[in-house]
Structures are given as structure tokens and as C-alpha cells.
Amino acid sequence: MEINELKISDHEFKRIRSIVYQTAGINLTESKRALIVSRFARRLRQLQMESFKPYIRLLESDADEMLLMINRITTNLTRFYREDTQFSVLKERILPQIMQYKKKHNNCKLRIWSAGCSTGEEVYTILFEVLDAFHGRIPTPVDLKILGSDIDTNVLKKAGSGVYSREELLGVSSGTIENFFDRFGSEEFRIKDRWRQYVGFKKINLVYDPFTFKNLIDIIFCRNVVIYFDKSTQKGLYEKFFSALNEPGFFFSGHSENLFKYSHAFKFVEKSIYKKVV
């Protein structure tokens, strides 16, 4: 069966949309119909299925297949230093403000969350900038933890490995590669063990999982993720982010997203960066 031979009926597409929404909270619009066909054609061939009808029955009865489906449907576009001006603001303005507040209140815990971290480039970029702000080492009283989360278990495995190819490291300076990576084979590099202690990765369904953290989060990155949800889901998600943020807490969104409708909860700092209103 060729990709262009596979069709999805209106009823089947509606059922797939419903399953994805109920499982991951992702709102698949009509424009995503062709995407569904292209991403699942190979899987249907592997299962020797000629249409989506038996595949939908499988999804409804097999939790492992449901997980594979979510991994296929999610979009994982990322790179090191993506939207790099935000990282400059993080290092030069946000971190000093937070650390000054923590010093005043004798609080040494610094918690950062990359929600929808994909293959981990964002998490490690945050780590590089935090370490640069601290002049290359975490001061003794500071307890730093950076969490990366995603709903896709495949990308989390990649993120947890900390291994990246030379091509994936394009845009990362040679000095940063030397400081933070060891060679891993002939054409790959791996985050050094001494730095890996500050990061962790976890599967979190942003829509349906509760945000149960031991400590409130000082900085949340959730960029180009919320746009995949409908308006009511977005509202609930921003409310959850607000509750998870510390004081003072900062939220980094994607450039195509804004929180102006939630101005009672978030104060605009500059483009795509907001501060929790308390």
C-alpha cells in the first residue's frame, strides 16, 4: 500500500481527532488530515492494515499502541539556542533578579522547567546559560535542578542520553562544545557527566497530568506548544502554569503565542516573556 493510496474517511478522521484530544489534549484541525495519513501510513503497513478502521479499534484496546500513536502525532521541532534572544534575557536580566530575591529570602533552590522539551536541546541550552551566568560553576549554596518534560517517550530517551551529532550542534560555539561535551564516537558528542547531574527528564502530559512538584518552579519555558491546543485547553493550561510558578516566577512562551488574555495573572516583560502577577 502506497501513502497516496491510503485514505481516511470523515468518520475515521473525527474518531482519530477525538482519541488524540482525549489522550493528549491536542486539537487536530481539518488541515491536519493529510498529516495524519502520511504519519500513519508506514505503521498501518507494518500492521498489515488496509485502512484506519481496524487501527482505530486497536488504539481503543491497546495502551502500548496508543503511546506509539502519541509519539507519532507530536511535532518535535527544536534546536540549540532556538529564539536565542530569550536566552540572553534569561542570563542577563531574569536570573540576576531571581537570585537577588532568593538571597534576600535565604532560599537556595533554583528550579527551571522546559515543558515540551522534545529531544532536550532547550534544556541543555538553559543549563549552558545558567552556568555562564554563574561564571562556569554553580555556587555552593545554590541547588539547581532543570526539568525537561514531554509527552513523547522517544524524544525523552534522546534527551536523557545527552548525545548529539555534529549537525545537531550547528550554531553551538566550539568553546561551548569543549566545555560541556565529550566526544562520543566519531561524529557525536555527549554532555559531560559533571553537568548531567543538574538536569532530569520526565514524561508529563501537560493537559491531563497534575503538576505535582516538590518545589514551585522559578522559570518555565513552554514555547510553541500551547498553540496545538484549543482555547479552553489553553486557558486551563495557563492556569496550571500560574499555580506551578514561584514568586517571582517567569514564563517563556513561543513567539507565535501570547498571554495578553491572561494579563490578570501574567505581566508582560518583553516579547514572549512574562512574570507571574502576585
Protein Blocks (a to p, Z undefined) as FASTA:
>chain_A
ZZklpccdfklmmmmmmmmmmmnopacdfklmmmmmmmmmmmmmmnopabfklmmmmmmm
mmklmmmmmmmmpccdddehiakllmmmmmmmmmmmmmmmmmmnopabdcdddehklnom
mmmmmmmmmmmmnnopacfklccddddddfblklmmmmmnopacfklmgoiafklmmmmp
ccehjkbccddfklmmmgccddddfklpccddfbdcfbdcdehklmmpcfklmmmmmmmm
mmmpccdddddddfkbccklmmmmpccfbehiacddZZ
